[in-house]
């Protein structure tokens, strides 16, 4: 599989990656491999669908969990925040994925009621890993920046 192509971001660590599908007259095939085109070991996969057009989800960050988002169908806008700045990405192709490291606040807006978003994570579900309050997230980021 060809090497992934990163598209740089203004938020450290967040990057949009091309997944380089195999394309033939029979159609396209996408392959996801941990530590190859997915930059971490995959311990959990979940997907979201049936979200009404314009609905927003997310509004949280993870303390430890890294995630990789791929929109398999439809369109989803993803806003990533690091407490100082934000960048918006549109996911609308199954051959592009968004890598989100731990410590990044995310918000998703579903642009189509047929959207299917798949998320690969390097951690099993753990409610204690979530930061669901934006003010608490900013405090946590500020503490992380002081330690650096």
C-alpha positions as CSV (number, residue, x, y, z in Angstrom):
1,X,0.0,0.0,0.0
2,X,1.4,3.4,-0.9
3,X,2.5,5.7,2.0
4,X,-0.2,8.0,3.4
5,X,-0.1,11.7,2.5
6,X,-0.5,14.0,5.5
7,X,-2.2,17.4,5.1
8,X,-0.8,19.6,7.8
9,X,-2.9,21.3,10.4
10,X,-2.7,24.4,12.6
11,X,-3.4,22.2,15.6
12,X,-0.4,20.1,16.7
13,X,-0.9,16.5,15.9
14,X,-4.2,16.7,14.1
15,X,-3.8,15.7,10.4
16,X,-5.9,14.7,7.5
17,X,-4.5,11.6,5.8
18,X,-5.1,10.1,2.4
19,X,-5.9,6.4,2.6
20,X,-4.8,5.5,-1.0
21,X,-7.5,3.0,-2.1
22,X,-6.9,0.2,-4.5
23,X,-9.0,1.1,-7.6
24,X,-9.9,-1.2,-10.5
25,X,-12.7,-1.7,-13.0
26,X,-14.4,-3.7,-10.2
27,X,-14.6,-0.8,-7.8
28,X,-12.5,0.6,-5.0
29,X,-11.0,-1.2,-1.9
30,X,-10.0,0.7,1.2
31,X,-7.6,-1.0,3.7
32,X,-7.0,0.1,7.3
33,X,-4.0,-1.3,9.0
34,X,-2.8,-0.4,12.5
35,X,0.6,1.2,12.7
36,X,0.7,1.4,8.9
37,X,-2.0,3.8,7.6
38,X,-3.6,4.1,11.0
39,X,-1.0,5.6,13.3
40,X,-1.8,3.5,16.4
41,X,-2.9,0.0,17.5
42,X,-6.6,-0.4,16.9
43,X,-8.4,-1.5,20.1
44,X,-11.9,-0.2,19.4
45,X,-14.0,0.5,16.3
46,X,-17.5,2.2,16.4
47,X,-19.6,3.9,13.8
48,X,-22.3,6.5,13.8
49,X,-25.3,6.7,11.4
50,X,-28.9,7.9,11.3
51,X,-27.9,11.3,12.5
52,X,-30.4,14.0,11.3
53,X,-29.0,16.6,8.8
54,X,-27.4,19.5,10.7
55,X,-27.2,17.6,14.1
56,X,-24.1,18.2,16.1
57,X,-22.3,15.5,18.2
58,X,-19.0,15.2,20.0
59,X,-18.3,18.1,22.3
60,X,-15.6,16.3,24.2
61,X,-11.9,15.5,24.3
62,X,-10.0,12.5,25.5
63,X,-7.3,12.4,28.1
64,X,-5.5,9.4,26.5
65,X,-7.5,8.1,23.6
66,X,-6.3,8.7,20.0
67,X,-8.9,8.5,17.2
68,X,-9.1,8.2,13.4
69,X,-12.3,9.3,11.8
70,X,-13.5,8.3,8.3
71,X,-16.7,9.4,6.7
72,X,-17.8,6.3,4.7
73,X,-20.9,8.0,3.3
74,X,-22.4,11.5,3.3
75,X,-20.6,14.4,4.8
76,X,-19.4,15.5,8.3
77,X,-17.7,18.7,9.4
78,X,-15.3,18.2,12.3
79,X,-14.0,21.1,14.4
80,X,-10.8,20.4,16.4
81,X,-9.8,22.8,19.2
82,X,-6.6,22.9,21.3
83,X,-7.9,25.8,23.6
84,X,-6.0,28.4,21.6
85,X,-7.2,27.8,18.0
86,X,-9.5,25.7,16.0
87,X,-9.5,24.1,12.6
88,X,-12.5,22.8,10.7
89,X,-12.3,19.7,8.4
90,X,-14.9,18.4,6.0
91,X,-14.9,14.6,5.8
92,X,-16.9,13.4,2.8
93,X,-14.7,10.8,1.1
94,X,-14.0,7.2,2.3
95,X,-10.4,7.6,1.1
96,X,-9.6,10.4,3.6
97,X,-9.3,10.1,7.4
98,X,-8.7,12.5,10.2
99,X,-6.2,11.6,12.9
100,X,-7.0,13.2,16.3
101,X,-4.5,12.7,19.1
102,X,-5.5,12.7,22.7
103,X,-6.1,16.2,24.3
104,X,-8.0,17.7,21.4
105,X,-11.6,18.9,21.7
106,X,-13.8,17.8,18.8
107,X,-17.3,18.7,17.5
108,X,-19.0,17.1,14.5
109,X,-21.8,18.5,12.4
110,X,-23.6,15.9,10.2
111,X,-24.3,17.5,6.8
112,X,-26.4,14.6,5.4
113,X,-28.9,12.3,7.1
114,X,-27.2,9.4,5.2
115,X,-23.8,10.1,6.8
116,X,-21.9,7.1,8.2
117,X,-18.9,8.0,10.3
118,X,-16.5,5.2,11.5
119,X,-14.1,5.9,14.3
120,X,-11.0,3.8,15.1
121,X,-9.6,4.2,18.6
122,X,-6.4,3.1,20.4
123,X,-8.3,2.6,23.7
124,X,-11.3,0.7,24.8
125,X,-14.3,2.8,26.0
126,X,-13.6,4.4,29.4
127,X,-15.9,7.2,30.6
128,X,-13.1,8.5,32.9
129,X,-11.1,9.3,29.7
130,X,-13.7,11.8,28.5
131,X,-13.5,15.6,29.2
132,X,-17.1,16.7,28.5
133,X,-16.9,20.3,29.8
134,X,-15.1,22.8,27.6
135,X,-13.9,24.9,30.6
136,X,-12.4,21.8,32.2
137,X,-10.8,21.0,28.9
138,X,-9.2,24.5,28.7
139,X,-7.8,24.1,32.3
140,X,-6.4,20.6,31.4
141,X,-4.7,22.0,28.2
142,X,-3.2,24.9,30.2
143,X,-1.8,22.4,32.7
144,X,-0.4,20.3,29.9
145,X,1.3,23.4,28.3
146,X,2.9,24.4,31.7
147,X,4.5,20.9,31.9
148,X,6.1,21.2,28.5
